Amino acid sequence: MPDGVIEPKRGRKYDQVLDGARQVFMADGFEGASVDDIARAAGVSKATLYSYFPDKRMLFMEVAKNECCRQADEAIESIEMDAPVQQVLCDIAGQMIDFITSNFGQRIFRICVGESDRFPELGREFYESGPMMIRDQLVAYFDEAIARGELRIEDKMLAADQFHELCKADLFPRMVFNLSDEFTKAEKMRVVNGAVDMFMARYGT
């Protein structure tokens, strides 16, 4: 596919193409994914695939961004944002950890890191559609909790980044260095509770 930043075309087979691409990227990685395999998995012709996404990198990022947005929306809808702040943070931490340790989260992270030297824009765009979006949502929640007198935070962006990093403790290094790729509920809750306790000790009122 030719290089170039082109906005994807929307049409009736757009979702079909994304579903097929997601299957192939997750199975074969970015480099191993072929146009033929993606078109076959999507049930469309190569000409149709090219008409939607002339650039494989653009197709990959569209898959990643759509999945990140979908999971983020589902997570927000499942959380009772008016609950006590400690409960909300536990729910948010649980959702973040579930995503980080999911098969999709692990594969997308490895693909972006593996291709970062040749295609640095992959990592940049993934950051903007993943971690940056999470940070913005956390900051928006902090504003509400601060207004209710439940949190006291001066640098909300730093606090959001700190909370994100606390949620990666123990599990993320084990995942990155291939020590573990599956985690029990007890292992996840240990990190959730530790992250929220430490965050509240610093920023709770």
KAJO-V422828 format. One record per residue. N is the residue number from 1. PHI is phi in radians with two decimals (999 if undefined). Layout:
n:N phi:PHI
n:N phi:PHI
//
This chain:
n:1 phi:999
n:2 phi:-1.22
n:3 phi:-1.25
n:4 phi:2.36
n:5 phi:-1.61
n:6 phi:-2.26
n:7 phi:-1.22
n:8 phi:-1.16
n:9 phi:-1.41
n:10 phi:-1.73
n:11 phi:-2.91
n:12 phi:-1.21
n:13 phi:-1.83
n:14 phi:-1.04
n:15 phi:-1.11
n:16 phi:-1.10
n:17 phi:-1.14
n:18 phi:-1.10
n:19 phi:-1.08
n:20 phi:-1.14
n:21 phi:-1.13
n:22 phi:-1.05
n:23 phi:-1.03
n:24 phi:-1.29
n:25 phi:-1.07
n:26 phi:-1.19
n:27 phi:-1.46
n:28 phi:-2.00
n:29 phi:1.38
n:30 phi:-1.23
n:31 phi:-1.18
n:32 phi:-1.35
n:33 phi:-1.31
n:34 phi:-1.79
n:35 phi:-1.07
n:36 phi:-1.05
n:37 phi:-1.15
n:38 phi:-1.14
n:39 phi:-1.08
n:40 phi:-1.14
n:41 phi:-1.15
n:42 phi:-1.44
n:43 phi:1.25
n:44 phi:-2.28
n:45 phi:-1.38
n:46 phi:-1.07
n:47 phi:-1.09
n:48 phi:-1.16
n:49 phi:-1.05
n:50 phi:-1.10
n:51 phi:-1.17
n:52 phi:-1.55
n:53 phi:-2.39
n:54 phi:-1.21
n:55 phi:-2.21
n:56 phi:-1.12
n:57 phi:-1.12
n:58 phi:-1.12
n:59 phi:-1.12
n:60 phi:-1.05
n:61 phi:-1.18
n:62 phi:-1.15
n:63 phi:-1.08
n:64 phi:-1.10
n:65 phi:-1.14
n:66 phi:-1.13
n:67 phi:-1.20
n:68 phi:-1.08
n:69 phi:-1.13
n:70 phi:-1.10
n:71 phi:-1.19
n:72 phi:-1.13
n:73 phi:-1.10
n:74 phi:-1.13
n:75 phi:-1.14
n:76 phi:-1.09
n:77 phi:-1.14
n:78 phi:-1.52
n:79 phi:-1.80
n:80 phi:-1.47
n:81 phi:-1.20
n:82 phi:-1.60
n:83 phi:-1.23
n:84 phi:-0.91
n:85 phi:-1.00
n:86 phi:-1.12
n:87 phi:-1.20
n:88 phi:-1.07
n:89 phi:-1.14
n:90 phi:-1.10
n:91 phi:-1.15
n:92 phi:-1.09
n:93 phi:-1.06
n:94 phi:-1.09
n:95 phi:-1.15
n:96 phi:-1.10
n:97 phi:-1.18
n:98 phi:-1.06
n:99 phi:-1.22
n:100 phi:-1.01
n:101 phi:-1.64
n:102 phi:-1.22
n:103 phi:-1.02
n:104 phi:-1.10
n:105 phi:-1.03
n:106 phi:-1.13
n:107 phi:-1.19
n:108 phi:-1.09
n:109 phi:-1.06
n:110 phi:-1.18
n:111 phi:-1.11
n:112 phi:-1.11
n:113 phi:-1.18
n:114 phi:-1.12
n:115 phi:-1.77
n:116 phi:-1.15
n:117 phi:-1.21
n:118 phi:-1.41
n:119 phi:-2.28
n:120 phi:-1.05
n:121 phi:-1.17
n:122 phi:-1.05
n:123 phi:-1.10
n:124 phi:-1.11
n:125 phi:-1.22
n:126 phi:-1.14
n:127 phi:-1.06
n:128 phi:-1.20
n:129 phi:-1.61
n:130 phi:-2.01
n:131 phi:-0.97
n:132 phi:-1.15
n:133 phi:-1.15
n:134 phi:-1.10
n:135 phi:-1.06
n:136 phi:-1.09
n:137 phi:-1.19
n:138 phi:-1.11
n:139 phi:-1.06
n:140 phi:-1.10
n:141 phi:-1.19
n:142 phi:-0.99
n:143 phi:-0.98
n:144 phi:-1.16
n:145 phi:-1.18
n:146 phi:-1.16
n:147 phi:-1.09
n:148 phi:-1.48
n:149 phi:1.40
n:150 phi:-1.61
n:151 phi:-2.28
n:152 phi:-2.32
n:153 phi:-2.34
n:154 phi:-1.59
n:155 phi:-1.82
n:156 phi:-1.22
n:157 phi:-1.15
n:158 phi:-1.12
n:159 phi:-1.09
n:160 phi:-1.12
n:161 phi:-1.12
n:162 phi:-1.11
n:163 phi:-1.10
n:164 phi:-1.05
n:165 phi:-1.19
n:166 phi:-1.06
n:167 phi:-1.30
n:168 phi:-1.74
n:169 phi:-1.00
n:170 phi:1.19
n:171 phi:-1.20
n:172 phi:-1.12
n:173 phi:-1.05
n:174 phi:-1.12
n:175 phi:-1.23
n:176 phi:-1.09
n:177 phi:-1.66
n:178 phi:1.02
n:179 phi:-1.46
n:180 phi:-2.67
n:181 phi:-2.25
n:182 phi:-2.34
n:183 phi:-2.35
n:184 phi:-1.34
n:185 phi:-1.05
n:186 phi:-1.12
n:187 phi:-1.12
n:188 phi:-1.19
n:189 phi:-1.16
n:190 phi:-1.04
n:191 phi:-1.27
n:192 phi:-1.00
n:193 phi:-1.12
n:194 phi:-1.15
n:195 phi:-1.11
n:196 phi:-1.20
n:197 phi:-1.06
n:198 phi:-1.19
n:199 phi:-1.10
n:200 phi:-1.18
n:201 phi:-1.12
n:202 phi:-1.56
n:203 phi:-2.04
n:204 phi:-1.30
n:205 phi:-1.68
//
